[in-house]
Amino acid sequence: MTPDPLVVVVSGPGGVGKGTIVDLLVERDRRLWLSRSWTTRERRDGEAEDAYVFTDGQSFERRISEGGFLEWTEFLGNYYGTPTPDTSSLDGRDLVLEIELDGARQVKEQHPDAILIFVLPPSRDEQERRLRGRGDPNDKVFARLRKAELEEPIGISIADHVVVNDDLSTTVEAMMAIIESARSR
Ligand code: 5GP
């Protein structure tokens, strides 16, 4: 029998580089499988078509009512959710979720063994610069920064590990070490 997969939750405020980090993690370690979320947010210019399953509110709500999400939340006016993973297709790989704080909390409640890594930006200025680099309008950038300020203390308090994403390769190394140590337990 295959053992239960390790669930690695990568959370943290917008603009902290979570997406880049998890892409590098799954590239580095073939035993990791990155879950693809559903969202009702519009796809950004230049964003990959498979960055999410982009869907509408009605389809999202139907999936909620069918119990098809491991966790879901409303984030700044849009739904985001992790489809319930099909563990048989994981083929022994461990699951990586890149999600915001409310979702992370839900996963931790259901799976206390999940490893919650909360990523922080090196500074608020750098976070703002990264958010602007994605081309979001001003009001969205400010809303995300405000949300980050409110959520960071909560994230830090419930996280198993806190990592400051100053230098990307150092961050990825640190996260690989966390994952390896969780696997060996
Ligand atoms: P963005 O719109 O910038 O792609 O994502 C907004 C926030 O939603 C980010 O913090 C991202 O990590 C989070 N997010 C992405 N997918 C999910 C998901 O399936 N569930 C939850 N709870 N948050 C998600």
Residues whose N, C-alpha, C, O or C-beta is under 5 A from the ligand:
A	BS01	5GP	G12 G14 S37 W38 E71 W72 T73 F75 Y80 G81 T82 E98 I99 E100 G103
